[in-house]
Amino acid sequence: MIVSNEEMMSRLKQVIDPEIGLNIVDLGMIRKLEVNGSNVDVDIALTVKGCPLADTIETDINRVLGELPGVSKVTVKMTSMSKDELNELGSRLQKMRSEQKSVGKAAGLSAGIDKLEKKGIQNIIAVMSGKGGVGKSYVTAMLATGLRREGFEVGILDADITGPSIAKIFGLSGKPFADNVGVIPKETVNGIKVISMNLLLDTPDTPVIWRGPIINGVIRQLFSDVNWGDLHYLLVDLPPGTGDAPLTVFQSLPVDSVVIVTTPQDLSMLIVKKSINMTKQMNVPIAGIVENMSYMKCPHCSKIIRMFQDSDIESVAKSVQINFLGKLPFDPEVNKLADQGKIERYSSLETSELVRKVRNHIMELGGITAKPIAWKRSQDSS
């Protein structure tokens, strides 16, 4: 039986580009579609060169075309869109989203709006900053490590797609595998589950040069397509600022609370207020603000050294009506352990207090944080 091109194109509309959330036909990704007897040849132009999710697209194409009567083999060849084609596609996407705002949810565009299910995750905490370089990933790592030390099941979603660092500081490498439920996250030495863009790239120094809609789709997939299992806490390390990526997290992920990170600088505090206002506008509770690199202790005499100006973080927190979670010192040991991928070895009174305050905040919100019975039994018997 000869299958018509119209029928095959209709079936290919079931294949969704996982990065953008629209089907590959409407995106203009089909370059060639030929039938040679019972064989079908398909040429696809990817929106991203070296797309880490290309295998998903190829699998879906094989599935939808392979189900057609008379088709015994599907061969998929992949290239990349040209710069001009990408610019044209970006313009079309922008127009579609403008129309979406004026008339409501358009077909195929719900991927950027619909809230995803929590599944087996009890509490989702996003870690946010107004600007880069304030130690947001360090704070994420300390929260995850501290909660894990208390026996909770913890995961980290590194949502800083273009500048991921979580995998490096935990010493993780190699691509994760997948089971029939989803991608299996990598686990740290102490059992923290981690998914990061760097774990999906061929090499960790490969630049991620993607447009906003693609990054938004990937963030959703890093949450929904990963088999997190049952977690007490999922920490989401956000990229700095208040752009598309943080907005996607707030719109798509059922975030329970946000931790804001800053440093003792007027510029940092000026920008961090934008993050605070954004979080409030999204109606997401704020656990509080933590000031990182507030001071340094002299390794010889323990004298407090102020690397930046004295801050008034407590008053600022009070003025914007959020909790003050504490000040974290600059400690050269952190940099050393992060470079070695052994950040879990670090601990301090300040980070332990931060974990306690955040955990208490989640409990006040009604979050269930009790350790599983099975975990208690295994600990008692050890």
N, C-alpha and C positions, 0 to 999 in steps of 0.2 A: 504493500500500500504506500503510495506517495503522499507525504505530508506537505501541505501547502505552506508557503512562507508566512501567510497571514495567520495560520493556526500556530506556527512556531513562535511568531512575534507575540501573539496573545499569551502563550504560555510563558514567554520570557518576561512578561510584565509582572509575573509572580516573584521574580528575582529582585530583591531589594539591595541596593548598595548600602551596606551596613554603616558606612561613615556619614552618609547624607540622609538616608531614610526614604529615598525615592527609588522607583524601579529603574532598571538599567536601560529600558527602552525610552522612557520619557527623558532620561538624562542624556540621551544620544550616545550611549556607550557602545552600541552595536555597530561594528565596522563592516562585517561580512557575515552572511548567513547562507550557506550552500548545502544542498543535499546531493550526495553521491551514492546512489543506491540506498543502502540501509545506514549509511554513515552521514553524520551531520558535522559540518565544520563551522565554528563560530569564532570570529575575531572580536575581541573586546578592547576598548581603549579605556584604561583605568584613569581615574581622576587624580591619582597620586602615584608617582613613580616608586616602584618597590613597595607598593601597598601591603602592609602586614596582614590585611584581611582578604587578600586576593584569593586565597584557598577557599574561603567561605563562598565567594561569588562563583568560583568554578564548580564547587560541589553542588550549589543550588542549580546552576545551569544544567549540569549532568542529570540532576534529579528530574527537573521539570520536562526536559526534552527526552530523556531516557524512558519516561513513562508513556510516550506517544507510540501508537501501534506502528510496527515496521521499522523502528529506530533501534539499531543494535549497538551503535557506537557514536559517542559525541566527543569531538576533539575541540578543545578550547585553546585559542592562542591569545596571549595578552600583550598589549603594547601600552603606551601612555599617551594621554591627550597632549596636544601642543599648547604652548603658552597662549596663543590666540583663542584656542578652543576653551581653555580654562577660564579665560577672561569673559568669553561669551556665556559660558555656563554660570559663572558667578553673577553676571548681570541678570540672567533668567531667574536664578534662585532668589536674588534680591527682590525682583518684581513679584514673584510668587508669594514671598513672605509679606510684602507690602499689601498685596491683595488679601492675604490671610488676615491681616490686622483689621482691614476695612469690612470684611464680610464674615469674619469668624474662621473657624477651623477648616482649611481646605483639604481635599482628599490627598492623602500621602504625606501631609506635613505634620501629622499629629506626633511624630517621633520627637519633636523638639518641645512638646508641651505636656503630654500625658505623664502623670506621676507613676513611677515604677513601683512594683510591689517590694516589700521588705523581705519576703520569704522567711528564712530562719534567723534573720538579724534582729536583735532586740533594740539596740541603740546605735544611731549613726551620728557621729560627731565630726563636723567639718572644721578644719584648722585654716584660718584665713589671715591675710595681711594686706595692708594697703599698698606696700611696695616690696620689691625684692630685696634679698640680702639681710633680712631681719632674723633668720633662723627658724622659719616656719616648719621646715622639714625636721629640724632638730627637735622642736617642741612636739611634733607629731610622733616622732620616734620615742621620745621620753614618755609620752602618754601611753603609747602602745606597750612599751617595755614595762612600765610600772603596773599597768592593769594586768598584763600577762603574769608578772611576778606574784600578783595576788590570786592567781589561779583562774582568771577569766579567759574565755576563748576570744581572741582578738584578731582582727584583720586590718590591713592598710590598703586603701585604694589611692595610688599615686595619680591624682588628676592633673598634675602639672605636666601636661603632654609634651610641651616643647622644651621643658627644662627639668626632666625627672631626676631625682637624686636618691630616692628611698632605697632602690635596689642596691646601689653602690654602698651606702652607709651600713646596710645590713649584710653586705658581703654576698649578695645573690647574683647569679648569672645563669645563662642558658634559657632556652625557650620553654615555657610550661606546656604540659600535655593536656589533652582533653578527654573526657569520658562521655557517656551518653547523656549526662546532665549539663555539662558545660566545661569551660576551661578550669583546670585545677591550679589554684594559685601556688606559688612557691612558698616554702616555709623556712623561717629563720631558725637559728640554732635552738631557740627557746619555744618554737612552735607558733610564731606569729605568721599569719597568712598574708602574703603580699602579692599584689599585681601592679605592674608598672609598665609604661610604654617601652622602657629600655629592655625589658625582658622579652619583648615581641620583635625587636629589631634584629637584623642580621649582625650588626655590630653596635655597641653602645654609643659610639661617636657619630652614628648616622644622624644627620640633621632631620628634624621633623618640620618640613616646610608645608604646612597645610592651612587652608582657609578655615574661617570660623565654623561654617556648617559641618565640615568634616571633623574638626576637633570635638564639636558638640556630640556628634554621633558616636565617636570613639569613646568618649566619657560614659555615655549611656551603656555602651557595650561592655566596657570594663566592669560595670556594675552588674548588668543583667545577664551577661553571657558567662559569668564566672561562677563556678560551683563553690560558693563560700561555705556551704554547710551551715551548722548552727553556730552563730556568734553572739556573744554578749555585747561586744563593741566592734563597730567598723569605723576606723579613723579615715577621713578623706583629706588628703593633703592637696589643698587648692593652689592653683597658680596665683601669683600676686595680682592685685588690682580688682576692678569691678567689671571686667569685660564679659565676653560671651561665655567663657568656660565656667566661671563662678555662677553666672546666671543659669546656665544649663544644670549645674548641680542642684541649685535651689529649686528650680522648676521641676526637675526630673526625679531626683532622689528624695526619699522621705527623710530628710535631715531632721534630727531631734534637737540639736543644739550646735552652737558655733563657739569656737575659741579664737579670739583675736590676738595676734602677736604684733608687738611693736618694739622699738628701741628708744633709748632716751635722747631723741632728737626732735626739735620742733617740726622739721620737715616730715619725719615719719609720723608724728602724731597728727599733723595736718591732713595727711593722706589717709591715715588709718580711720579717721572719722567718716570718710566716704564709705569704707567697708562696714562700719557700724550702722550708718544710715541705710545702706543697701540691705543689710540683714534685717533691720527693723521693717523696712518696706516689704520684704518678702515674708514677714510674719514668722520668722524663725527665732526661737529663744536664743539668747546669748549667754553662755556660761560665764563669760567675763573676759577680761583683757590681761595678758601677761607681758611684762617688759623683759626682753632678753638682752643680754650683754650690758646689764645695768652697771656692773662694776667688775673688778678683777682683784683677787686676793694675791698679794705678793707671796711667792712660793718660799721665801726666806723668813719673812717676819709676820706674815698674815695681815699686813696693813691693807686697808681697802684703797684701791686705786680707781678713780673715776676716769674712764677713757673718753666718755662723752660729758656733756654738761649735766649738772644735777637736774633731774626731772621732777615734775609734779604729777606723776602718773595717777596717784591716788585721787587727787582733786579732779583730774580730767575724767577718770572713771565715774566719779560721783556726779560730775556735771552732765554726763550723757546717760546717767542712770543704769550703769552696768557694774557688775562685780569686779573688784580688783583681785586677781588671782596670784599676784606675787611678782618678785623680781628674780630673774635667773642671772647668775654671774657668767662672765666670760671665762672659760676654763680651757687652756691649751690641750688638756687631755681629751676633750671632746673632739677636737680637730684630728688628733692623732688616731683615736679609735674609729672615727668616721672614715678616714682614709684607708684604714686597715679592714673596714667592713665589720667591725666588732663593736658597734655602738651599744649593743645590749649589755656590754660589760660595765657601762658607765652608770653611776648612781650618785645622788647627792640629796641632802636634806631638802633643798629647794625644789628639786624635781618631784620628790616624794610628796611634798606638801601640795604641789600643783595637781598631781594625780588625785589626791584625797579631795581637794576642793571640786574638781570636775566631776568626780564620781558622786559626791554628795549632791551636786547640782542636778545630775541625772536622776538621782533617787527622789529629789524634791519634785521633779517633773512627773514622777510616777513610773520611771523606767525600772524594769525588772533586772536586777543585777545579782541575784543569788547564784551561787556556783551550782552546777549540775550535781545531782546526787551521785552519779557514776564517777565524777571526778573526785568527790570527797572520799568515796570508798577506796579508790585506787591510791589516794594519798595516805589514808589511814593504814592501808595494808603494806605500804612500802617501808 
